[in-house]
Amino acid sequence: MKKFSILTTFVTFLALILGNLVVATDSGDACGTSWPFCNGAVIPDFTDYHVIIEYSHRLMVPLLAFLTLINALGALYKHRRRKSVFILSILSLGLLVFQSLIGGFNVLLGTPPGFTTLDVTFSQILLLVLVLLSYSLHEKKIELNRTSWATISMSYRAFLIGFSLYILQVILGAFFKHSRASNVMMDIPAMEYLVRSESIANMIYSIHMTATVVILVAAVWFVIYASKFRYHITLSWLYLISILLNAVVGFVIVVTGNIVIASSIHMILSTITTVIGASILGGYWFKLQKRTVNA
């Protein structure tokens, strides 16, 4: 069951990458509003690369829905007595339905500015939950004595602070882009705007950049603790590197005027960071166990 859960998580990751490419290349309207088909056809005209990207994403959604359903039902059937598995399985199904509805409304409403922020938000949360569900199916535990448990808790707190802020930053960054606040700040014309005020756009960007600095400091703090306590060492470094790359690409986006390739890389890196962070969180929650009696 755990292998199938990992497969479901991987397919979700691919679906999010495709969704990111849809947004980055402005392909959301390439298939019109005839969701779930493309311009009213089951097999549309693939001469336009925007159609290929958007329709590939639409085809991925039914596969993801099927795998998520089987994954949740299978986990519930085999591990229904485990509270964490039950909660995460039900949550994954609820998030899938809700995120699918948001995606459908986004298309039917013609991709209104700002609305895609909800799509990005719940897609990232769904991926986070699926990674955690995979870890909740883990059978073997690492037992820690009271002293080790207390010291490991320090690295956990260091990570949790930064990762929680990172999730909020992803949502804020999505709003900055999809509300067209980024267009206002970088003086790039857009068809529709949710945020037109330059001062508000600059304020959102300032908060986003300040959060980036705090997240980087927390990531360095986590690497130090992880290295000291010898747990999550590799993942802590991957987490730090992915955040650094995110910051660099974000700077490139501002300097270059939000070119497609930089925007795509930024979104892909954000998704990868979410997977790494969720893996670290899953390791803390589901692989560690406090020893009840000291040896």
PyMOL commands that set and color helices and strands:
alter all, ss='L'
color gray80, all
select helices_A, chain A and resi 2-24+49-79+83-108+116-136+146-178+181-185+198-229+233-256+260-286
alter helices_A, ss='H'
color red, helices_A
select strands_A, chain A and resi 142-144+288-290
alter strands_A, ss='S'
color yellow, strands_A
deselect
rebuild
show_as cartoon
